[in-house]
């Protein structure tokens, strides 16, 4: 079940911004545990080196590269390096992204541009250079990471660029899925809800909690129907399923990983 032996997986954003398990870090480690050889990319060399060390410590295989997923030449070079080391690419997980609050009136234009690129262009470039490899191989699986912010909006604290770009990921994934379905390439979207990853302490506490991490975490737990936030491992297990042979008949789909948050309706 969920065996990835013989597969090569490219995971972007495979490091973590702080201690603990981010979505990309957990995904890279879990795919390696299931037998995949992992090619881990991150813009921070120390972060991706930590992920590789964890995989190696468990007896897995992981190669790394520092890569800015916004720079086409760097993405193209990373894909070429992965092929040189492993000879193929069976799985692509596009995990780069981040949020910045603001509405259309108060958000600076450069922040809008950066958000659209950071959340959407990174997935485009990952697919641009990996999909030809999968086409030549006759198949592959892509998972793009969106956000519950694509489905539920906050009236009190808008994230117009983040919501727009993460909604774009859903449409992008469907389009990729339909364009390549006859080539044996599947593309799906995982939609995380409120997750307790290192980003909470690293960024959200400052943005939302007036530096009161305990109060912020308690509020986030309370707003989820199941009573607590998810973790990077919850996202990782969803990704694992979607890239596995057990999901071979699933493409162009979205899988919310949100503890019922979207099903609960407006806050």
Buried (B, 14 or more C-beta within 10 A) or exposed (E): EBEBEEBBBBBBBBBBBEEBBBBBBBBBBBBBBBBBBBBBBBBEEEBBBBBBEBBEEEEBBBBBBBBBBBBBEBBEBBBEBBBEEBEBBBBBBBBBBBBBBBEEEEBEEEBBEBBBBBBBBBBBBBBBBBBEBBBEBEEBBBBBBBBBBBBBEEEEEBBBBBBBBBBBBBEBBBEBBEEBEEBBBBBBBBBBBBBBBBBBBBBBBEEBBEEEBEEBBEEBBEBBEEEEBBBBBBBBBBBBBBBBEEBEEBBBBBBBBBBEBBEEEEE
